[in-house]
Amino acid sequence: MSSTFLLEIGTEELPAEFVHSALKQLQQMVMSDLKDLRLSHGQVRVSGTPRRLAVLVDSLIDRQPDLEEERKGPPVKQALVDGIPGPAALGFAKRCGVDPAELQARDTPKGPCLFARVCTPGDVTTTLLIERITAWINGLQGRRFMRWGDGDQRFSRPVRWLVSLYGSELIPVTLSAAQPPVHSGRLSRSHRLRDSAVEIQHADDYFDALAKAGVMVDRSEREQLIRSALDTEAQACSASVDCPEGLFEELVDLVEAPRVLSGEIADRYLDLPPEVIVTVMQSHQRYVPLKRENGQHDPLALQARDGLLSKFLLVSNGLDRADETIVRGNERVLGARLADAEFFLNVDRKSASEVRRDSLDRVTFAKGLGSLRDRCERMSWMTERLIQSLSITSDVAIHAKRAAHLCKHDLVSQMVGEFPELQGLIGGKYLLEEGEDRQVALAVAEHYQPRGAGDALPSSDAGALLALSDRLELLLSIYAKGDRPSGSSDPYALRRAGNGIVQILWDRGWRLPLQSLLSDAARYWAELFPAFAVQPEVLVTDLSLLLRQRMVSQFEEDGFPADLVQAVAGEAVGDARLLSDPVDARERLALLHQLRRDERLQAVQAVVQRAAKLAEKGELGSDQLTPSGVVLPDLFESASEASLLQSLENLSPLAQTGNYIQLAEGLQDAAKALEAFFDGPESVMVMADNLDVRRNRLNLLGVLKNQASVLAQFDCIQS
């Protein structure tokens, strides 16, 4: 027999982020425990609202199947006396709960032993679930758990009721650590504004019973309803919704009976920057802005009229009769926040950006690292070095230098003080309004990009230069100070800064000699901060390790196979090689990946590995890419040696210039020459008795190995 199992954990209003996380945890725990308990079942469904977490298990069997197992007992010679069970056999039979006559003797590697077949009756499902239900509730993890009353029960919010049913049978469960203790029953709760009890007679009735009480428990239904209603409202206004997935998921978990309503803001607030309005609506109030159809998005726009409607949408959890009251209340709250923003904007306009930049001198960046103005000076130095390293001589250089001078001025603005997530963007808008070149303003607006995983990269060259400068200055300063990211602790977001550096370089295709730049910068930082006793070589080594780790991490996140990543950026590859040109490393990795997809990599790998194995016995330096001067044709004793030499001479210019595609093709072509060298009728013995001949042949193989290493460390690649 089977039936549906229902567990509902009823609480006070839960944070949306906890609901989403808890449901995943609950589903995983239930499925795992039912498997361990040998309880077969159908689908495990989880759903929830701000006031409840629910799990339903379809077709859960009513008891465990009997468990039959074979147990090994004592050796026959110890257990039987003249074929009759002795004390050892009797004790073993008693422990297994079987008749001694049912014991069987069987051969084992250690000699004949007694065996017993034991049948353990399965337990009733409801009995087994009593303990597990409590464990599931206590096993849920989340941030900022609380206790309530005088009890020791911990949860995201106080637990007020439990419904635990197997079909129509009540499963008695008590949270004794709660205050007051919570006993399971059949009574759930309606929508909070109806404030009535809902009796659940059978687990299968759960969704229908709560629907009648005004609660849409099924999360997927709420998703569909909200998304459809948002789109319908937007289409009616010839607009589109600005609702990121994170906000949408939060809205779904904030309501039990969703209703999409629309409100208005005063027309004058459209004179605010669009990002300010959007930030207030989305991040502060959980509203959905409406974007104009075919509206132009200008990151430097100082007013929102061209991009946003004065209308906004909100997802209500109230009753329909209160719609107007809810809308008016939300309009007042939003209007107050926008009025504050309007005030901040007007105050900021009274001061020039240069004045704000000068006031950065009064704001400390970090202990021992001076002020934010000092940081700007270091960023200006770094920007100059980047321009030199990348040989940028156009107007981009002029714009980047000016942007580096002004980039942090908005950190002391009223607007950024209220909306710190808009730093940089607000600064760029102010600069453009004051008459700065648009490219300068855009660079300032973009220099915090990317802010995190999946964020946009700077769209302009000047913005990319400034973004690199910002992150390199941060890494150098914090590392010089002696701080390092460790484990999950990274208060300065140094790993994210490293990610940003490599992402920007790859995006722009800039051939930046990063290792050389770090060396110059480390010496400069050592002069700037004598109190830190900076050792430039150690600083470069530590930063190189961080950037290597970030490159490897980004490669793997982008879907490149782990062995190919190690072949290009693993420990076998020196820092100087890897960080001399991060773009080069990505290009080589992409080529290897393509060769594998085309089923050509194995052929190249076979050539390289066979040569490399013997080449290790030689003494040739790893930087020798040409056979000239180290391979002497006068010592050849076979035509296969001359043929292999010709292949090396063909590969030399490809390896020296980094022509990777042709180098890979050339390595494939060298397979025939190498095969003749090792196995053909003109093959040779590499480890010849004549030491000069032996050295000459090992050098042939060593040059081939070195040429292949220009592309990758092939010994890291799995066959």
PEDA-V604372 format. One record per backbone hydrogen bond with DSSP energy under -0.5 kcal/mol. NH is the residue of the N-H (numbers start at 1). CO is the residue of the C=O. If there is no record, write none. Layout:
# PEDA-V604372
nh=NH co=CO
nh=NH co=CO
This chain:
# PEDA-V604372
nh=3 co=60
nh=5 co=57
nh=6 co=165
nh=7 co=55
nh=8 co=163
nh=9 co=53
nh=10 co=8
nh=10 co=161
nh=11 co=51
nh=12 co=158
nh=14 co=50
nh=18 co=15
nh=19 co=15
nh=20 co=16
nh=21 co=17
nh=22 co=18
nh=23 co=19
nh=24 co=20
nh=25 co=21
nh=26 co=22
nh=27 co=23
nh=28 co=24
nh=29 co=25
nh=30 co=26
nh=31 co=27
nh=32 co=28
nh=33 co=29
nh=34 co=30
nh=35 co=31
nh=36 co=32
nh=37 co=33
nh=38 co=35
nh=39 co=34
nh=40 co=38
nh=42 co=58
nh=45 co=43
nh=45 co=56
nh=47 co=54
nh=48 co=217
nh=49 co=52
nh=52 co=49
nh=53 co=9
nh=54 co=47
nh=55 co=7
nh=56 co=45
nh=57 co=5
nh=58 co=43
nh=58 co=56
nh=60 co=3
nh=60 co=57
nh=61 co=40
nh=62 co=1
nh=64 co=123
nh=65 co=38
nh=67 co=120
nh=68 co=66
nh=69 co=67
nh=69 co=118
nh=71 co=116
nh=73 co=114
nh=76 co=112
nh=78 co=75
nh=79 co=75
nh=80 co=76
nh=81 co=84
nh=82 co=80
nh=84 co=81
nh=86 co=79
nh=89 co=79
nh=90 co=86
nh=91 co=87
nh=92 co=88
nh=93 co=89
nh=94 co=90
nh=95 co=91
nh=96 co=92
nh=97 co=93
nh=97 co=94
nh=98 co=93
nh=102 co=99
nh=103 co=100
nh=104 co=115
nh=106 co=113
nh=111 co=108
nh=113 co=106
nh=114 co=74
nh=115 co=104
nh=116 co=71
nh=118 co=69
nh=118 co=116
nh=120 co=67
nh=120 co=118
nh=121 co=119
nh=125 co=62
nh=128 co=124
nh=129 co=125
nh=130 co=126
nh=131 co=127
nh=132 co=128
nh=133 co=129
nh=134 co=130
nh=135 co=131
nh=136 co=132
nh=137 co=133
nh=138 co=134
nh=139 co=135
nh=140 co=136
nh=140 co=137
nh=146 co=155
nh=151 co=148
nh=152 co=177
nh=153 co=177
nh=155 co=146
nh=160 co=10
nh=161 co=10
nh=162 co=183
nh=163 co=8
nh=164 co=185
nh=165 co=6
nh=166 co=169
nh=167 co=4
nh=167 co=165
nh=168 co=166
nh=169 co=166
nh=171 co=164
nh=172 co=170
nh=173 co=171
nh=175 co=182
nh=176 co=174
nh=178 co=175
nh=182 co=175
nh=183 co=181
nh=184 co=173
nh=185 co=162
nh=188 co=186
nh=188 co=198
nh=190 co=196
nh=191 co=213
nh=194 co=191
nh=195 co=191
nh=198 co=188
nh=200 co=186
nh=201 co=199
nh=203 co=167
nh=205 co=202
nh=206 co=203
nh=209 co=205
nh=210 co=206
nh=211 co=207
nh=212 co=208
nh=213 co=209
nh=214 co=211
nh=215 co=210
nh=216 co=214
nh=216 co=256
nh=217 co=215
nh=222 co=218
nh=223 co=219
nh=224 co=220
nh=225 co=221
nh=226 co=222
nh=227 co=223
nh=228 co=224
nh=229 co=225
nh=230 co=226
nh=231 co=227
nh=232 co=228
nh=233 co=229
nh=234 co=230
nh=235 co=231
nh=236 co=232
nh=237 co=233
nh=237 co=234
nh=238 co=235
nh=239 co=234
nh=240 co=291
nh=242 co=289
nh=243 co=241
nh=248 co=244
nh=249 co=245
nh=250 co=246
nh=251 co=247
nh=252 co=248
nh=253 co=249
nh=254 co=251
nh=255 co=252
nh=259 co=316
nh=261 co=259
nh=261 co=314
nh=263 co=312
nh=265 co=310
nh=269 co=266
nh=270 co=267
nh=271 co=268
nh=272 co=269
nh=276 co=273
nh=277 co=273
nh=278 co=274
nh=279 co=275
nh=280 co=276
nh=281 co=277
nh=282 co=278
nh=283 co=279
nh=284 co=279
nh=285 co=280
nh=286 co=282
nh=287 co=281
nh=288 co=313
nh=289 co=242
nh=289 co=287
nh=290 co=311
nh=291 co=240
nh=292 co=307
nh=293 co=238
nh=295 co=292
nh=296 co=306
nh=298 co=296
nh=299 co=297
nh=301 co=298
nh=304 co=270
nh=304 co=272
nh=305 co=270
nh=307 co=304
nh=308 co=304
nh=309 co=290
nh=312 co=263
nh=313 co=288
nh=314 co=261
nh=316 co=259
nh=316 co=314
nh=322 co=319
nh=323 co=320
nh=326 co=322
nh=327 co=323
nh=328 co=324
nh=329 co=325
nh=330 co=326
nh=331 co=327
nh=332 co=328
nh=333 co=329
nh=334 co=330
nh=335 co=331
nh=336 co=332
nh=337 co=333
nh=338 co=334
nh=339 co=335
nh=340 co=336
nh=341 co=337
nh=342 co=338
nh=343 co=339
nh=344 co=340
nh=345 co=341
nh=346 co=342
nh=347 co=343
nh=348 co=344
nh=349 co=345
nh=350 co=347
nh=351 co=348
nh=356 co=352
nh=357 co=353
nh=358 co=354
nh=359 co=355
nh=360 co=356
nh=360 co=357
nh=361 co=358
nh=362 co=359
nh=363 co=360
nh=364 co=362
nh=365 co=370
nh=366 co=370
nh=369 co=366
nh=372 co=360
nh=372 co=363
nh=373 co=360
nh=375 co=371
nh=376 co=372
nh=377 co=373
nh=378 co=374
nh=379 co=375
nh=380 co=376
nh=381 co=377
nh=382 co=378
nh=383 co=379
nh=384 co=380
nh=385 co=381
nh=386 co=382
nh=387 co=383
nh=388 co=384
nh=389 co=385
nh=390 co=386
nh=391 co=388
nh=392 co=387
nh=393 co=391
nh=397 co=394
nh=398 co=394
nh=399 co=395
nh=400 co=396
nh=401 co=397
nh=402 co=398
nh=403 co=399
nh=404 co=400
nh=405 co=401
nh=406 co=402
nh=407 co=403
nh=409 co=406
nh=411 co=408
nh=412 co=409
nh=413 co=410
nh=417 co=413
nh=418 co=414
nh=419 co=415
nh=422 co=419
nh=423 co=420
nh=425 co=423
nh=426 co=422
nh=428 co=424
nh=429 co=425
nh=430 co=426
nh=431 co=427
nh=432 co=428
nh=433 co=429
nh=434 co=430
nh=435 co=432
nh=436 co=431
nh=441 co=437
nh=442 co=438
nh=443 co=439
nh=444 co=440
nh=445 co=441
nh=446 co=442
nh=447 co=443
nh=447 co=444
nh=449 co=446
nh=455 co=452
nh=464 co=460
nh=465 co=461
nh=466 co=462
nh=467 co=463
nh=468 co=464
nh=469 co=465
nh=470 co=466
nh=471 co=467
nh=472 co=468
nh=473 co=469
nh=474 co=470
nh=475 co=471
nh=476 co=472
nh=477 co=473
nh=478 co=474
nh=479 co=475
nh=480 co=476
nh=481 co=477
nh=482 co=478
nh=482 co=479
nh=483 co=478
nh=486 co=489
nh=489 co=486
nh=490 co=488
nh=493 co=490
nh=497 co=493
nh=498 co=494
nh=499 co=495
nh=500 co=496
nh=501 co=497
nh=502 co=498
nh=503 co=499
nh=504 co=500
nh=505 co=501
nh=506 co=502
nh=507 co=503
nh=508 co=504
nh=509 co=505
nh=510 co=505
nh=512 co=510
nh=513 co=511
nh=514 co=512
nh=514 co=579
nh=515 co=579
nh=517 co=513
nh=518 co=514
nh=519 co=515
nh=520 co=516
nh=521 co=517
nh=522 co=518
nh=523 co=519
nh=524 co=520
nh=525 co=521
nh=526 co=522
nh=527 co=523
nh=528 co=524
nh=529 co=525
nh=530 co=527
nh=532 co=529
nh=533 co=530
nh=534 co=529
nh=536 co=534
nh=539 co=535
nh=540 co=536
nh=541 co=537
nh=542 co=538
nh=543 co=539
nh=544 co=540
nh=545 co=541
nh=546 co=542
nh=547 co=543
nh=548 co=544
nh=549 co=545
nh=550 co=546
nh=551 co=547
nh=552 co=548
nh=553 co=549
nh=554 co=550
nh=555 co=551
nh=556 co=552
nh=557 co=553
nh=558 co=554
nh=559 co=556
nh=560 co=555
nh=565 co=561
nh=566 co=562
nh=567 co=563
nh=568 co=564
nh=568 co=565
nh=569 co=565
nh=570 co=566
nh=573 co=570
nh=574 co=572
nh=578 co=574
nh=579 co=575
nh=580 co=576
nh=581 co=578
nh=582 co=512
nh=585 co=581
nh=586 co=582
nh=587 co=583
nh=588 co=584
nh=589 co=585
nh=590 co=586
nh=591 co=587
nh=592 co=588
nh=593 co=589
nh=594 co=590
nh=595 co=591
nh=596 co=592
nh=597 co=593
nh=598 co=594
nh=599 co=596
nh=600 co=595
nh=601 co=595
nh=604 co=600
nh=605 co=601
nh=606 co=602
nh=607 co=603
nh=608 co=604
nh=609 co=605
nh=610 co=606
nh=611 co=607
nh=612 co=608
nh=613 co=609
nh=614 co=610
nh=615 co=611
nh=616 co=612
nh=617 co=614
nh=618 co=615
nh=624 co=621
nh=625 co=623
nh=630 co=627
nh=631 co=627
nh=632 co=630
nh=633 co=631
nh=635 co=632
nh=636 co=633
nh=640 co=682
nh=641 co=638
nh=642 co=638
nh=643 co=639
nh=644 co=640
nh=645 co=641
nh=646 co=642
nh=647 co=643
nh=648 co=644
nh=649 co=645
nh=650 co=646
nh=651 co=647
nh=652 co=648
nh=653 co=649
nh=655 co=651
nh=656 co=652
nh=657 co=653
nh=658 co=654
nh=659 co=654
nh=660 co=658
nh=663 co=659
nh=664 co=660
nh=665 co=661
nh=666 co=662
nh=667 co=663
nh=668 co=664
nh=669 co=665
nh=670 co=666
nh=671 co=668
nh=672 co=669
nh=673 co=669
nh=674 co=670
nh=675 co=671
nh=676 co=672
nh=677 co=673
nh=678 co=674
nh=679 co=675
nh=680 co=675
nh=683 co=680
nh=684 co=677
nh=686 co=684
nh=688 co=686
nh=691 co=689
nh=694 co=690
nh=695 co=691
nh=696 co=692
nh=697 co=693
nh=698 co=694
nh=699 co=695
nh=700 co=696
nh=701 co=697
nh=702 co=698
nh=703 co=699
nh=704 co=700
nh=705 co=701
nh=706 co=702
nh=707 co=703
nh=708 co=704
nh=709 co=705
nh=710 co=706
nh=710 co=707
nh=711 co=708
nh=712 co=708
nh=713 co=567
nh=714 co=712
nh=716 co=713
nh=717 co=714
